Amino acid sequence: MGEYICHLKKYRQFAGLTQDELAREVNVRRETNAPIEEIVVFDQL
């Protein structure tokens, strides 16, 4: 079983952006980004 981890938080922090700044850049609300940063998906193969 594979594990896929979203690295959005790591790359956002590396770019020196806050969640609010990133949300403005991609035209979404900050509340949209926060849950995405915590996503871990397990492959069912």
Secondary structure as UniProt FT lines:
FT   STRAND          3..5
FT   HELIX           8..14
FT   TURN            15..16
FT   HELIX           19..26
FT   HELIX           30..36
FT   TURN            37..38
FT   STRAND          40..42
//
